[in-house]
Amino acid sequence: MPGIPVEYLITQYDLEQGALEIQYIEEHFGEFPSKKTATEIVRRLRDRTHLILIASGPAPDDPGMIVPVSYKVAHEICVEEMEPKLIELVHRLQGHVQFDGRRVLYTWIGGTRRDWRGQGHFRALTEQQEFWAIEHGFDEVVVKTKNKFYEMRGTLDHLRFEVMKYERNPLDNAESKVYLSKRLHPELIERHRSSRTVVQATI
Ligand SMILES: CC(C)(COP(=O)(O)OP(=O)(O)OC[C@H]1O[C@@H](n2cnc3c(N)ncnc32)[C@H](O)[C@@H]1OP(=O)(O)O)[C@@H](O)C(=O)NCCC(=O)NCCS
């Protein structure tokens, strides 16, 4: 028997409030070695086009309570970056991603809290990100992960991201970097599966 269709609840945040929300949600990720602070997030995003999305869902022990469960933060990257980490990223992408005359969106951070994994929240966020990116004239979404992040690799596979670069770590292959991308075109939206309610956060 088919299950009841889920309507995912997604909130889009402005920078200051979004940075605080991301800092809060990252505190729930025990497996992340370095958690981003709100200051770091504001610094990275303030001068570039960006998108902060958070999905909410019912708390398992109190379904009446809606809590943030999954998030995705992305920003534009260009050839002329000023921040050392982004200069390096763009340098590593050269020859694999075409920047000339195109807009490239980099998915910087994201994840789903353990108790809510496997329920489609990350797919819903990814599809909403793609919808927004196409609406804003982006041509491609790029994401970086590591060999050892098996859940993320499996998920990106399901979400039809393609590996475009693999950077082997000579000491430990689990630490090797994997770069993936997805070209954006309006027909992609027709293949989206999630049903979503998207709201803008209000203070
Ligand atoms: C990866 C992660 C974001 C997935 O979030 P999620 O909300 O559970 O994902 P969804 O339920 O939306 O699943 C999306 C798709 O990926 C698939 N998927 C989810 N987890 C998977 C896994 N562990 N292995 C393989 N596929 C997986 C789902 O089946 C689904 O595909 P489908 O829609 O075709 O059925 C979550 O497991 C996570 O935060 N993991 C830790 C993140 C991490 O290690 N980050 C390190 C930096 S990159």
Ligand as a Chemical Component Dictionary entry (heavy atoms), coordinates in Angstrom:
data_LIG
# 
_chem_comp.id                   LIG 
_chem_comp.type                 NON-POLYMER 
_chem_comp.pdbx_formal_charge   0 
_chem_comp.three_letter_code    LIG 
# 
loop_
_chem_comp_atom.comp_id 
_chem_comp_atom.atom_id 
_chem_comp_atom.alt_atom_id 
_chem_comp_atom.type_symbol 
_chem_comp_atom.charge 
_chem_comp_atom.model_Cartn_x 
_chem_comp_atom.model_Cartn_y 
_chem_comp_atom.model_Cartn_z 
_chem_comp_atom.pdbx_ordinal 
LIG C1  C1  C 0 23.958 12.250 3.959  1  
LIG C2  C2  C 0 22.755 12.795 4.702  2  
LIG C3  C3  C 0 22.745 14.316 4.543  3  
LIG C4  C4  C 0 21.446 12.226 4.080  4  
LIG O1  O1  O 0 20.344 12.902 4.654  5  
LIG P1  P1  P 0 18.878 12.254 4.692  6  
LIG O2  O2  O 0 17.931 13.317 5.117  7  
LIG O3  O3  O 0 18.917 10.991 5.449  8  
LIG O4  O4  O 0 18.687 11.933 3.140  9  
LIG P2  P2  P 0 17.296 11.601 2.435  10 
LIG O5  O5  O 0 16.449 10.786 3.340  11 
LIG O6  O6  O 0 16.699 12.836 1.878  12 
LIG O7  O7  O 0 17.774 10.671 1.235  13 
LIG C5  C5  C 0 18.095 11.201 -0.049 14 
LIG C6  C6  C 0 18.446 10.049 -0.957 15 
LIG O8  O8  O 0 19.699 9.478  -0.554 16 
LIG C7  C7  C 0 19.548 8.110  -0.193 17 
LIG N1  N1  N 0 20.349 7.875  1.011  18 
LIG C8  C8  C 0 20.200 8.457  2.223  19 
LIG N2  N2  N 0 21.127 7.999  3.083  20 
LIG C9  C9  C 0 21.877 7.109  2.382  21 
LIG C10 C10 C 0 22.987 6.297  2.717  22 
LIG N3  N3  N 0 23.483 6.286  3.954  23 
LIG N4  N4  N 0 23.506 5.504  1.750  24 
LIG C11 C11 C 0 22.990 5.494  0.489  25 
LIG N5  N5  N 0 21.932 6.262  0.117  26 
LIG C12 C12 C 0 21.390 7.029  1.051  27 
LIG C13 C13 C 0 18.077 7.925  0.074  28 
LIG O9  O9  O 0 17.672 6.601  -0.193 29 
LIG C14 C14 C 0 17.444 8.930  -0.869 30 
LIG O10 O10 O 0 17.364 8.391  -2.169 31 
LIG P3  P3  P 0 15.923 8.174  -2.865 32 
LIG O11 O11 O 0 15.168 9.471  -2.641 33 
LIG O12 O12 O 0 16.287 7.926  -4.280 34 
LIG O13 O13 O 0 15.311 7.039  -2.145 35 
LIG C15 C15 C 0 22.794 12.385 6.204  36 
LIG O14 O14 O 0 22.941 10.998 6.309  37 
LIG C16 C16 C 0 23.941 13.063 6.938  38 
LIG O15 O15 O 0 23.827 14.204 7.386  39 
LIG N6  N6  N 0 25.037 12.333 7.086  40 
LIG C17 C17 C 0 26.240 12.884 7.635  41 
LIG C18 C18 C 0 26.800 13.908 6.662  42 
LIG C19 C19 C 0 28.267 13.863 6.534  43 
LIG O16 O16 O 0 28.920 12.889 6.768  44 
LIG N7  N7  N 0 28.831 14.974 6.136  45 
LIG C20 C20 C 0 30.271 15.049 5.993  46 
LIG C21 C21 C 0 30.666 16.195 5.162  47 
LIG S1  S1  S 0 30.296 15.963 3.431  48 
# 
loop_
_chem_comp_bond.comp_id 
_chem_comp_bond.atom_id_1 
_chem_comp_bond.atom_id_2 
_chem_comp_bond.value_order 
_chem_comp_bond.pdbx_ordinal 
LIG C1  C2  SING 1  
LIG C2  C3  SING 2  
LIG C2  C4  SING 3  
LIG C2  C15 SING 4  
LIG C4  O1  SING 5  
LIG O1  P1  SING 6  
LIG P1  O2  DOUB 7  
LIG P1  O3  SING 8  
LIG P1  O4  SING 9  
LIG O4  P2  SING 10 
LIG P2  O5  DOUB 11 
LIG P2  O6  SING 12 
LIG P2  O7  SING 13 
LIG O7  C5  SING 14 
LIG C5  C6  SING 15 
LIG C6  O8  SING 16 
LIG C6  C14 SING 17 
LIG O8  C7  SING 18 
LIG C7  N1  SING 19 
LIG C7  C13 SING 20 
LIG N1  C8  SING 21 
LIG N1  C12 SING 22 
LIG C8  N2  DOUB 23 
LIG N2  C9  SING 24 
LIG C9  C10 SING 25 
LIG C9  C12 DOUB 26 
LIG C10 N3  SING 27 
LIG C10 N4  DOUB 28 
LIG N4  C11 SING 29 
LIG C11 N5  DOUB 30 
LIG N5  C12 SING 31 
LIG C13 O9  SING 32 
LIG C13 C14 SING 33 
LIG C14 O10 SING 34 
LIG O10 P3  SING 35 
LIG P3  O11 DOUB 36 
LIG P3  O12 SING 37 
LIG P3  O13 SING 38 
LIG C15 O14 SING 39 
LIG C15 C16 SING 40 
LIG C16 O15 DOUB 41 
LIG C16 N6  SING 42 
LIG N6  C17 SING 43 
LIG C17 C18 SING 44 
LIG C18 C19 SING 45 
LIG C19 O16 DOUB 46 
LIG C19 N7  SING 47 
LIG N7  C20 SING 48 
LIG C20 C21 SING 49 
LIG C21 S1  SING 50 
# 
